[in-house]
Amino acid sequence: MHQSDRVISALIVDDDPGIQDMVSLAIELNWPKSTVYTAADGLTGLDLARAHTPDVVILDLGLPDIDGLEVCEKLRAESSIPIVMLTARDREIDIVKGLNAGADDYVTKPFSHLQFLARLQAVLRRTQGAAPDSSYTDSRLTVDFDRRSVSVDGETARLTPTEFSLLEYLLRNANRVVTHEELLRAGWGEEYTDATGYIKTHIRTLREKLKDDPTSETGIVNERGVGYRYVSEVE
């Protein structure tokens, strides 16, 4: 990992001083001119997020005052700030709950400096700049890539930056198989191309938000052992 010239501001919400120090150091080493805010509880974290509008929030799910999932939901309801959750809960159901609450990515404790930094860099890459000015529409789904807006059956779907990136890649390659490796490379970078189990969790939450019918032959279709295909209704 090398230093970046980009200047970012980050908010760390975690009651463990050791985690705060490690995460702060990782950020400051990679982005030397950045600003790091810290909070040891959820309510303080919410106040700091509202006051400073950081570029990214690193959020522990096990907070002393209110559950990190509740903090995540409140942050996501108020903004599109990328959220990386830190969790000691390594069960898939807990990770899915966090992603459904609005987290953009997750790191399971204990984690290394390099592992955390790779996740954070991937999240920040995905949220840089606007997508090309184009759109996608079928009988159920409308996506404006420039505005980064999605509606399903006329109702707005709130996607995290990660989910939007995955959907955009699938739609731009509609009706062809996109391998796990392609999706991982597009969304997270080369370091994730062998983490096929990782992509499945994100696709599951995306399907839920798009109200995909698992029995339908359209929408996001699982190509077993290979990847996914977005099957449009008009080919």
Secondary structure, DSSP 8 states (H G I E B T S, - for coil): ----S---EEEEE-S-HHHHHHHHHHHHHHSTT-EEEEESSHHHHHHHHHHH--SEEEEES--SSS-HHHHHHHHHHH----EEEEES--SHHHHHHHHHHT-SEEEESS--HHHHHHHHHHHHHHTSS---S-EEE-SSEEEETTTTEEEETTEE----HHHHHHHHHHHHTTTS-EEHHHHHHHHT-GGGTT-HHHHHHHHHHHHHHTT--TT-SSEEEEETTTEEEEE-S--
